[in-house]
């Protein structure tokens, strides 16, 4: 069974918050109850930003951002004031706002650490610096699972400045059809980890029947490999190499 990389539809802003067992889904009590770190630990940058803005919205803040303004106007409790200087937060709201902002900064810093790291790997790939790239592989089995050339090709196809996010998921994926084979190069991030993937996935769209003398393509040659990374103590480390096909 071969891995099929599905291109996700990316949105820049979450219209609603995810409800999870340890988290919160709105800030209806942020004016009376102090948030705890575990309440917001799993929330994304955009979710944290939206909660922070909700604290202000519940005090009547009028947003210059049209999308935010339209979002909060959909709630009956939202009563915007004519002058934002009249908006005053309580002591509890100030503390909750700071907790949310500080956590968002941590999340943003984590993203930056990850993207900076992979931009560095891409520079090594462009320079064909195999010696440095080979240092990623602690286990000999990982080095044997996939060729370094596959990793380098994948890195060179990813635009790490164009990775976009939906909640805690980030993605950049490229499908190349050279008339012979379709290959998907992808970079994805989620709570489960950071994955760089190479997917030699199918014959080209132009092939009506690849089992002829006109092409030597063999479906048995389809395969995928992926490199799984994790952020550990502020550093990105390669934790596993796997494959299928």
ZADO-1210 file (C-alpha; in nm, 4 decimals, padded with zeros to 6 digits):
<atoms>
<atom x="00.0000" y="00.0000" z="00.0000" code="UNK" pos="1"/>
<atom x="00.1527" y="00.3251" z="-00.1090" code="UNK" pos="2"/>
<atom x="00.1448" y="00.6551" z="00.0700" code="UNK" pos="3"/>
<atom x="-00.0691" y="00.9189" z="-00.0981" code="UNK" pos="4"/>
<atom x="00.0111" y="01.2718" z="00.0064" code="UNK" pos="5"/>
<atom x="-00.3048" y="01.4783" z="00.0148" code="UNK" pos="6"/>
<atom x="-00.2685" y="01.8533" z="-00.0276" code="UNK" pos="7"/>
<atom x="-00.4546" y="02.0180" z="00.2558" code="UNK" pos="8"/>
<atom x="-00.6640" y="02.3294" z="00.2148" code="UNK" pos="9"/>
<atom x="-00.4853" y="02.5964" z="00.4187" code="UNK" pos="10"/>
<atom x="-00.6717" y="02.8743" z="00.5990" code="UNK" pos="11"/>
<atom x="-00.4991" y="03.1694" z="00.7611" code="UNK" pos="12"/>
<atom x="-00.7544" y="03.2105" z="01.0351" code="UNK" pos="13"/>
<atom x="-00.9641" y="02.9712" z="01.2426" code="UNK" pos="14"/>
<atom x="-01.3303" y="03.0625" z="01.2428" code="UNK" pos="15"/>
<atom x="-01.3892" y="02.8614" z="01.5551" code="UNK" pos="16"/>
<atom x="-01.1790" y="02.6987" z="01.8253" code="UNK" pos="17"/>
<atom x="-01.1233" y="02.3288" z="01.8661" code="UNK" pos="18"/>
<atom x="-01.2673" y="02.1733" z="02.1820" code="UNK" pos="19"/>
<atom x="-01.0270" y="01.9362" z="02.3499" code="UNK" pos="20"/>
<atom x="-01.0276" y="01.7492" z="02.6766" code="UNK" pos="21"/>
<atom x="-00.7673" y="01.9703" z="02.8422" code="UNK" pos="22"/>
<atom x="-00.8333" y="02.2975" z="02.6643" code="UNK" pos="23"/>
<atom x="-01.0910" y="02.5706" z="02.6291" code="UNK" pos="24"/>
<atom x="-01.3079" y="02.6626" z="02.3352" code="UNK" pos="25"/>
<atom x="-01.3900" y="03.0238" z="02.4166" code="UNK" pos="26"/>
<atom x="-01.3131" y="03.2992" z="02.6660" code="UNK" pos="27"/>
<atom x="-01.6577" y="03.3396" z="02.8182" code="UNK" pos="28"/>
<atom x="-01.5125" y="03.2981" z="03.1695" code="UNK" pos="29"/>
<atom x="-01.1828" y="03.4804" z="03.1112" code="UNK" pos="30"/>
<atom x="-01.3191" y="03.7814" z="03.2990" code="UNK" pos="31"/>
<atom x="-01.3800" y="03.5889" z="03.6195" code="UNK" pos="32"/>
<atom x="-01.1561" y="03.2807" z="03.6170" code="UNK" pos="33"/>
<atom x="-00.7791" y="03.2676" z="03.5836" code="UNK" pos="34"/>
<atom x="-00.6608" y="03.0416" z="03.3035" code="UNK" pos="35"/>
<atom x="-00.4080" y="02.7681" z="03.3759" code="UNK" pos="36"/>
<atom x="-00.1197" y="02.6731" z="03.1515" code="UNK" pos="37"/>
<atom x="-00.2720" y="02.3298" z="03.0879" code="UNK" pos="38"/>
<atom x="-00.5909" y="02.4973" z="02.9610" code="UNK" pos="39"/>
<atom x="-00.4083" y="02.6393" z="02.6601" code="UNK" pos="40"/>
<atom x="-00.1102" y="02.4081" z="02.6169" code="UNK" pos="41"/>
<atom x="-00.2385" y="02.2392" z="02.3011" code="UNK" pos="42"/>
<atom x="-00.3739" y="02.5509" z="02.1313" code="UNK" pos="43"/>
<atom x="-00.2211" y="02.6932" z="01.8147" code="UNK" pos="44"/>
<atom x="-00.0920" y="03.0425" z="01.7441" code="UNK" pos="45"/>
<atom x="-00.4172" y="03.1443" z="01.5748" code="UNK" pos="46"/>
<atom x="-00.6351" y="02.9953" z="01.8470" code="UNK" pos="47"/>
<atom x="-00.4362" y="03.1762" z="02.1157" code="UNK" pos="48"/>
<atom x="-00.4570" y="03.5027" z="01.9215" code="UNK" pos="49"/>
<atom x="-00.8325" y="03.4644" z="01.8816" code="UNK" pos="50"/>
<atom x="-00.8825" y="03.4023" z="02.2530" code="UNK" pos="51"/>
<atom x="-00.6766" y="03.7103" z="02.3377" code="UNK" pos="52"/>
<atom x="-00.8862" y="03.9201" z="02.1015" code="UNK" pos="53"/>
<atom x="-01.2031" y="03.7746" z="02.2533" code="UNK" pos="54"/>
<atom x="-01.1060" y="03.9122" z="02.5941" code="UNK" pos="55"/>
<atom x="-01.0964" y="04.2597" z="02.4391" code="UNK" pos="56"/>
<atom x="-01.4082" y="04.1979" z="02.2324" code="UNK" pos="57"/>
<atom x="-01.6062" y="04.1150" z="02.5467" code="UNK" pos="58"/>
<atom x="-01.5089" y="04.4586" z="02.6767" code="UNK" pos="59"/>
<atom x="-01.6364" y="04.6261" z="02.3613" code="UNK" pos="60"/>
<atom x="-01.3140" y="04.6683" z="02.1658" code="UNK" pos="61"/>
<atom x="-01.3743" y="04.7676" z="01.8021" code="UNK" pos="62"/>
<atom x="-01.1316" y="04.5980" z="01.5638" code="UNK" pos="63"/>
<atom x="-00.9701" y="04.7602" z="01.2637" code="UNK" pos="64"/>
<atom x="-00.9216" y="04.4114" z="01.1201" code="UNK" pos="65"/>
<atom x="-01.2371" y="04.3582" z="00.9148" code="UNK" pos="66"/>
<atom x="-01.2311" y="03.9811" z="00.9505" code="UNK" pos="67"/>
<atom x="-01.2038" y="03.9980" z="01.3281" code="UNK" pos="68"/>
<atom x="-01.4766" y="04.2593" z="01.3436" code="UNK" pos="69"/>
<atom x="-01.7115" y="04.0500" z="01.1316" code="UNK" pos="70"/>
<atom x="-01.6335" y="03.7417" z="01.3395" code="UNK" pos="71"/>
<atom x="-01.7158" y="03.8985" z="01.6752" code="UNK" pos="72"/>
<atom x="-02.0211" y="04.0793" z="01.5414" code="UNK" pos="73"/>
<atom x="-02.1774" y="03.7369" z="01.4878" code="UNK" pos="74"/>
<atom x="-02.2117" y="03.7000" z="01.8681" code="UNK" pos="75"/>
<atom x="-02.5009" y="03.8553" z="02.0589" code="UNK" pos="76"/>
<atom x="-02.2752" y="03.9422" z="02.3510" code="UNK" pos="77"/>
<atom x="-02.0521" y="04.1657" z="02.1381" code="UNK" pos="78"/>
<atom x="-02.1306" y="04.5339" z="02.1955" code="UNK" pos="79"/>
<atom x="-01.8565" y="04.7465" z="02.0337" code="UNK" pos="80"/>
<atom x="-01.7814" y="05.0840" z="02.1867" code="UNK" pos="81"/>
<atom x="-01.7370" y="05.4004" z="01.9846" code="UNK" pos="82"/>
<atom x="-01.3988" y="05.4731" z="02.1457" code="UNK" pos="83"/>
<atom x="-01.1441" y="05.1988" z="02.2198" code="UNK" pos="84"/>
<atom x="-00.9856" y="05.4167" z="02.4879" code="UNK" pos="85"/>
<atom x="-01.2900" y="05.3319" z="02.6994" code="UNK" pos="86"/>
<atom x="-01.1994" y="04.9631" z="02.6970" code="UNK" pos="87"/>
<atom x="-01.0636" y="04.8625" z="03.0375" code="UNK" pos="88"/>
<atom x="-00.9585" y="04.5118" z="03.1342" code="UNK" pos="89"/>
<atom x="-00.9950" y="04.3748" z="03.4833" code="UNK" pos="90"/>
<atom x="-00.6971" y="04.2361" z="03.6743" code="UNK" pos="91"/>
<atom x="-00.8006" y="03.8788" z="03.5879" code="UNK" pos="92"/>
<atom x="-00.8432" y="03.9674" z="03.2199" code="UNK" pos="93"/>
<atom x="-00.4988" y="04.1309" z="03.2140" code="UNK" pos="94"/>
<atom x="-00.3411" y="03.8159" z="03.3586" code="UNK" pos="95"/>
<atom x="-00.5274" y="03.5892" z="03.1202" code="UNK" pos="96"/>
<atom x="-00.4322" y="03.8068" z="02.8246" code="UNK" pos="97"/>
<atom x="-00.0653" y="03.7913" z="02.9280" code="UNK" pos="98"/>
<atom x="-00.0765" y="03.4130" z="02.9688" code="UNK" pos="99"/>
<atom x="-00.2277" y="03.3727" z="02.6227" code="UNK" pos="100"/>
<atom x="00.0190" y="03.6179" z="02.4645" code="UNK" pos="101"/>
<atom x="00.3199" y="03.4543" z="02.6307" code="UNK" pos="102"/>
<atom x="00.2089" y="03.1093" z="02.5177" code="UNK" pos="103"/>
<atom x="00.1547" y="03.2358" z="02.1642" code="UNK" pos="104"/>
<atom x="00.5100" y="03.3764" z="02.1628" code="UNK" pos="105"/>
<atom x="00.6429" y="03.0326" z="02.2642" code="UNK" pos="106"/>
<atom x="00.4490" y="02.8711" z="01.9787" code="UNK" pos="107"/>
<atom x="00.5748" y="03.1314" z="01.7301" code="UNK" pos="108"/>
<atom x="00.9329" y="03.0825" z="01.8483" code="UNK" pos="109"/>
<atom x="00.8980" y="02.7052" z="01.8051" code="UNK" pos="110"/>
<atom x="00.7841" y="02.7537" z="01.4463" code="UNK" pos="111"/>
<atom x="01.0764" y="02.9833" z="01.3774" code="UNK" pos="112"/>
<atom x="01.3266" y="02.7372" z="01.5245" code="UNK" pos="113"/>
<atom x="01.1882" y="02.4584" z="01.3056" code="UNK" pos="114"/>
<atom x="01.1803" y="02.6590" z="00.9833" code="UNK" pos="115"/>
<atom x="01.5279" y="02.8055" z="01.0411" code="UNK" pos="116"/>
<atom x="01.6637" y="02.4549" z="01.0977" code="UNK" pos="117"/>
<atom x="01.5198" y="02.3205" z="00.7724" code="UNK" pos="118"/>
<atom x="01.6343" y="02.6236" z="00.5757" code="UNK" pos="119"/>
<atom x="01.9818" y="02.5328" z="00.6992" code="UNK" pos="120"/>
<atom x="01.9376" y="02.1739" z="00.5803" code="UNK" pos="121"/>
<atom x="01.8251" y="02.3038" z="00.2424" code="UNK" pos="122"/>
<atom x="02.1444" y="02.5101" z="00.2148" code="UNK" pos="123"/>
<atom x="02.3482" y="02.1982" z="00.2911" code="UNK" pos="124"/>
<atom x="02.1540" y="02.0085" z="00.0232" code="UNK" pos="125"/>
<atom x="02.2140" y="02.2839" z="-00.2322" code="UNK" pos="126"/>
<atom x="02.5864" y="02.2721" z="-00.1536" code="UNK" pos="127"/>
<atom x="02.5899" y="01.8884" z="-00.1737" code="UNK" pos="128"/>
<atom x="02.7368" y="01.8843" z="00.1748" code="UNK" pos="129"/>
<atom x="02.6774" y="01.5146" z="00.2330" code="UNK" pos="130"/>
<atom x="02.9196" y="01.5021" z="00.5248" code="UNK" pos="131"/>
<atom x="02.7090" y="01.7396" z="00.7339" code="UNK" pos="132"/>
<atom x="02.3777" y="01.5866" z="00.6270" code="UNK" pos="133"/>
<atom x="02.4983" y="01.2393" z="00.7197" code="UNK" pos="134"/>
<atom x="02.5461" y="01.3606" z="01.0770" code="UNK" pos="135"/>
<atom x="02.1668" y="01.3618" z="01.1098" code="UNK" pos="136"/>
<atom x="02.1592" y="00.9833" z="01.1101" code="UNK" pos="137"/>
<atom x="02.2464" y="00.8369" z="01.4465" code="UNK" pos="138"/>
<atom x="02.1251" y="00.4867" z="01.3616" code="UNK" pos="139"/>
<atom x="02.2898" y="00.3083" z="01.0651" code="UNK" pos="140"/>
<atom x="01.9508" y="00.1534" z="00.9825" code="UNK" pos="141"/>
<atom x="01.8058" y="00.5000" z="00.9228" code="UNK" pos="142"/>
<atom x="02.0778" y="00.5825" z="00.6724" code="UNK" pos="143"/>
<atom x="02.0045" y="00.2611" z="00.4837" code="UNK" pos="144"/>
<atom x="01.6271" y="00.3197" z="00.4699" code="UNK" pos="145"/>
<atom x="01.6507" y="00.6024" z="00.2166" code="UNK" pos="146"/>
<atom x="01.9212" y="00.7547" z="00.0037" code="UNK" pos="147"/>
<atom x="02.0645" y="01.0923" z="00.0910" code="UNK" pos="148"/>
<atom x="01.9870" y="01.2040" z="-00.2644" code="UNK" pos="149"/>
<atom x="01.6142" y="01.1569" z="-00.1990" code="UNK" pos="150"/>
<atom x="01.6358" y="01.3739" z="00.1099" code="UNK" pos="151"/>
<atom x="01.8311" y="01.6407" z="-00.0765" code="UNK" pos="152"/>
<atom x="01.5842" y="01.6475" z="-00.3645" code="UNK" pos="153"/>
<atom x="01.2982" y="01.6821" z="-00.1190" code="UNK" pos="154"/>
<atom x="01.4641" y="01.9665" z="00.0695" code="UNK" pos="155"/>
<atom x="01.5365" y="02.1520" z="-00.2541" code="UNK" pos="156"/>
<atom x="01.1701" y="02.1335" z="-00.3618" code="UNK" pos="157"/>
<atom x="01.0334" y="02.2832" z="-00.0393" code="UNK" pos="158"/>
<atom x="00.9883" y="02.6590" z="-00.0010" code="UNK" pos="159"/>
<atom x="01.0210" y="02.6929" z="00.3744" code="UNK" pos="160"/>
<atom x="00.9231" y="03.0610" z="00.3522" code="UNK" pos="161"/>
<atom x="00.5866" y="02.9586" z="00.2082" code="UNK" pos="162"/>
<atom x="00.4766" y="02.7050" z="00.4712" code="UNK" pos="163"/>
<atom x="00.1257" y="02.7898" z="00.5913" code="UNK" pos="164"/>
<atom x="-00.0692" y="02.6813" z="00.8922" code="UNK" pos="165"/>
<atom x="-00.4138" y="02.5667" z="00.9967" code="UNK" pos="166"/>
<atom x="-00.4264" y="02.5549" z="01.3757" code="UNK" pos="167"/>
<atom x="-00.1284" y="02.3348" z="01.4745" code="UNK" pos="168"/>
<atom x="-00.0739" y="02.1893" z="01.1272" code="UNK" pos="169"/>
<atom x="00.1684" y="02.3306" z="00.8720" code="UNK" pos="170"/>
<atom x="00.2263" y="02.2154" z="00.5156" code="UNK" pos="171"/>
<atom x="00.4184" y="02.2727" z="00.1956" code="UNK" pos="172"/>
<atom x="00.3728" y="02.0097" z="-00.0753" code="UNK" pos="173"/>
<atom x="00.4833" y="01.9914" z="-00.4390" code="UNK" pos="174"/>
<atom x="00.3747" y="01.7355" z="-00.6991" code="UNK" pos="175"/>
<atom x="00.5996" y="01.6951" z="-01.0015" code="UNK" pos="176"/>
<atom x="00.4889" y="01.5090" z="-01.3150" code="UNK" pos="177"/>
<atom x="00.7778" y="01.4900" z="-01.5609" code="UNK" pos="178"/>
<atom x="00.5861" y="01.2834" z="-01.8153" code="UNK" pos="179"/>
<atom x="00.7236" y="00.9604" z="-01.6736" code="UNK" pos="180"/>
<atom x="00.6475" y="00.9577" z="-01.3016" code="UNK" pos="181"/>
<atom x="00.4624" y="01.1622" z="-01.0430" code="UNK" pos="182"/>
<atom x="00.6661" y="01.2500" z="-00.7365" code="UNK" pos="183"/>
<atom x="00.5359" y="01.4368" z="-00.4324" code="UNK" pos="184"/>
<atom x="00.7791" y="01.6235" z="-00.2108" code="UNK" pos="185"/>
<atom x="00.6288" y="01.7422" z="00.1158" code="UNK" pos="186"/>
<atom x="00.7032" y="01.9038" z="00.4493" code="UNK" pos="187"/>
<atom x="00.4381" y="01.8802" z="00.7195" code="UNK" pos="188"/>
<atom x="00.4092" y="01.9690" z="01.0851" code="UNK" pos="189"/>
<atom x="00.1561" y="01.8649" z="01.3467" code="UNK" pos="190"/>
<atom x="00.1377" y="01.7689" z="01.7130" code="UNK" pos="191"/>
<atom x="00.2586" y="01.4246" z="01.6060" code="UNK" pos="192"/>
<atom x="00.5852" y="01.5537" z="01.4641" code="UNK" pos="193"/>
<atom x="00.7680" y="01.7114" z="01.1720" code="UNK" pos="194"/>
<atom x="00.7797" y="01.5051" z="00.8540" code="UNK" pos="195"/>
<atom x="00.9840" y="01.5450" z="00.5384" code="UNK" pos="196"/>
<atom x="00.8539" y="01.3026" z="00.2739" code="UNK" pos="197"/>
<atom x="00.9486" y="01.1757" z="-00.0707" code="UNK" pos="198"/>
<atom x="00.6701" y="00.9885" z="-00.2513" code="UNK" pos="199"/>
<atom x="00.7458" y="00.8198" z="-00.5855" code="UNK" pos="200"/>
<atom x="00.3768" y="00.7715" z="-00.6289" code="UNK" pos="201"/>
<atom x="00.2440" y="00.6923" z="-00.9772" code="UNK" pos="202"/>
<atom x="00.2982" y="00.6956" z="-01.3494" code="UNK" pos="203"/>
<atom x="00.2557" y="01.0184" z="-01.5432" code="UNK" pos="204"/>
<atom x="-00.0852" y="01.1489" z="-01.6487" code="UNK" pos="205"/>
<atom x="00.0164" y="01.1288" z="-02.0140" code="UNK" pos="206"/>
<atom x="00.0474" y="00.7513" z="-02.0040" code="UNK" pos="207"/>
<atom x="-00.2732" y="00.5907" z="-02.1302" code="UNK" pos="208"/>
<atom x="-00.1242" y="00.2461" z="-02.0959" code="UNK" pos="209"/>
<atom x="00.2193" y="00.2256" z="-01.9397" code="UNK" pos="210"/>
<atom x="00.2454" y="-00.1514" z="-01.9886" code="UNK" pos="211"/>
<atom x="00.3572" y="-00.1169" z="-02.3503" code="UNK" pos="212"/>
<atom x="00.6780" y="-00.0744" z="-02.5448" code="UNK" pos="213"/>
<atom x="00.6353" y="00.3038" z="-02.5221" code="UNK" pos="214"/>
<atom x="00.7289" y="00.3129" z="-02.1540" code="UNK" pos="215"/>
<atom x="00.9354" y="00.1024" z="-01.9191" code="UNK" pos="216"/>
<atom x="00.7455" y="00.2266" z="-01.6135" code="UNK" pos="217"/>
<atom x="00.6690" y="-00.0443" z="-01.3561" code="UNK" pos="218"/>
<atom x="00.4078" y="00.0157" z="-01.0856" code="UNK" pos="219"/>
<atom x="00.6092" y="-00.2137" z="-00.8572" code="UNK" pos="220"/>
<atom x="00.8690" y="00.0611" z="-00.8371" code="UNK" pos="221"/>
<atom x="00.6323" y="00.2981" z="-00.6539" code="UNK" pos="222"/>
<atom x="00.7497" y="00.3741" z="-00.3011" code="UNK" pos="223"/>
<atom x="00.7655" y="00.6425" z="-00.0346" code="UNK" pos="224"/>
<atom x="01.0165" y="00.7372" z="00.2315" code="UNK" pos="225"/>
<atom x="00.9817" y="00.9877" z="00.5100" code="UNK" pos="226"/>
<atom x="01.2041" y="01.1427" z="00.7735" code="UNK" pos="227"/>
<atom x="01.0422" y="01.2204" z="01.1090" code="UNK" pos="228"/>
<atom x="01.1834" y="01.4994" z="01.3239" code="UNK" pos="229"/>
<atom x="01.0939" y="01.6292" z="01.6693" code="UNK" pos="230"/>
<atom x="01.1567" y="01.9488" z="01.8611" code="UNK" pos="231"/>
<atom x="01.3406" y="01.8478" z="02.1782" code="UNK" pos="232"/>
<atom x="01.4545" y="02.1080" z="02.4316" code="UNK" pos="233"/>
<atom x="01.4494" y="02.3780" z="02.1662" code="UNK" pos="234"/>
<atom x="01.6408" y="02.1738" z="01.9081" code="UNK" pos="235"/>
<atom x="01.5229" y="01.9814" z="01.6019" code="UNK" pos="236"/>
<atom x="01.6396" y="01.6191" z="01.5902" code="UNK" pos="237"/>
<atom x="01.5809" y="01.3356" z="01.3456" code="UNK" pos="238"/>
<atom x="01.3939" y="01.0628" z="01.5349" code="UNK" pos="239"/>
<atom x="01.2972" y="00.8093" z="01.2688" code="UNK" pos="240"/>
<atom x="01.3251" y="00.7182" z="00.9027" code="UNK" pos="241"/>
<atom x="01.0534" y="00.5003" z="00.7543" code="UNK" pos="242"/>
<atom x="00.9187" y="00.3904" z="00.4186" code="UNK" pos="243"/>
<atom x="00.6670" y="00.1870" z="00.2222" code="UNK" pos="244"/>
<atom x="00.6535" y="00.0232" z="-00.1146" code="UNK" pos="245"/>
</atoms>
